[in-house]
Amino acid sequence: MSAKILVADDDGFIRTILRTMLEDYEVIEAEDGASALRLFRERRPDLVLMDTVMPDMDGIEATKEILSIDPQAVVLMITAFATTRRNEILDAGVREVISKPIGMDDLIGKLEKYLS
């Protein structure tokens, strides 16, 4: 059985790219932080790929909420703000920050690190 990965990003194009890159995994998609939180509760994914800036609830707040539900949850933040908001992102409890644009080898390497 393949790992379940929750991809939370408000950009449908980014979600499509990630779903394609993650074809060997079961991918669950959320278009904002509130949906990511709801889907995390319902589906209990093995790993969460979270965008930083999204409507309704941003990725930092959604990460804090997810970790309050499950402190062992693995959340990786995918962001274009890796340098300017790095401390704020890491303080939220994410395991790693992945800069956009995302390289497939880099992404798969990080996933394998946390899913093994």
N, C-alpha and C positions, 0 to 999 in steps of 0.2 A: 504494500500500500504506500502510495506516495504521500509526502508531507503536505499539509494544508498551509497555504500562505495567503494571508489577508493583505491585499494591496489597496491602500487608501490614498487616493489622489483625485483632486477635483478636475484634472485634465483627462478627458476620455482618451486622447491620443496617447498620453503617457501610460495609462492603464492598458491600452491595447499593446503597446510596445513591451511592457513588462509581462503581460500574459503570454506573448509570443516567446520572450526570452525564458519564461518559466514553464515551458510546455511539458516538462517532465514532472511538474507538481500540480496539485489541485489548487487552483487559484480562485479566491473569493474576492470580489471587487466592492469597494465602497467609494462613493463620490465626495464624501466629506467626513469630518471627525465624528459627528454624531452617528452617522451610519456605521463607521468603523467600530465605534463602541458597541452599538447594538449587535452587529455581526460577530464581534469578539465574544460577547455573552452567549449568543446563540450557537456559534459554530466551533468555538475554542480552537483557533488555528495554532499550528506549531510555531509560527513566526509571523510577525507583522512588518510590512514595509510601509512606512508612514511618510507622507509629504508633510512639510512644515506649514505652509500657508494654504488654508482651505476655508470655505464658508461654514457657517453655523458653529463649528468648534474647530480650532486649529489643531495641528498635529501634536503640538506640545501639550496642550490641555488633554487631548484624547489619550496621549501616552500616559499621562499622570493618572487618568481615570482607569485605563486598562491595568496599570500596575497596582492600583488600589484593589482591583478585583483579583488579580493574580500577580503577586510580586515576582514570580519566576518567569513571567511572560518575556519573550524575546522580541524587542521592538528595535528595528533599524530605521533610522530617519534618512530619507532621501530628500535632499534639499539643494537649492541654488544659493542658500544662505549659509553654507558650511563654515565660512570664515567669520562673518559678522555676527552670527547667532550661536556659534559653537558651544560656548559655555552654558547658555540658556537651554540649549537642546540636550546637552549631556546632563545638566542638573535635573532635567525631567525624568531621567532614568533610562534613556535609550542606550543600547549596547554599543552601537557604532553609528557614525555619521557618514553617509555616502553622498558624494557631491554629484550634482547634475552637471553635464550629461553623464549618464551611467554607462560604463563599459561592461559588456556581458561577462567577460572573464572575471573581472573584479567582483561583480554581483554574485555570480555562481560560487566563487571562492568564499565569499563572506557567508552565503547561505549554508554551504557545506560545513563551514567552521561551526556554526550554531546548531545545525540539524544532526550532526554526527554524534 
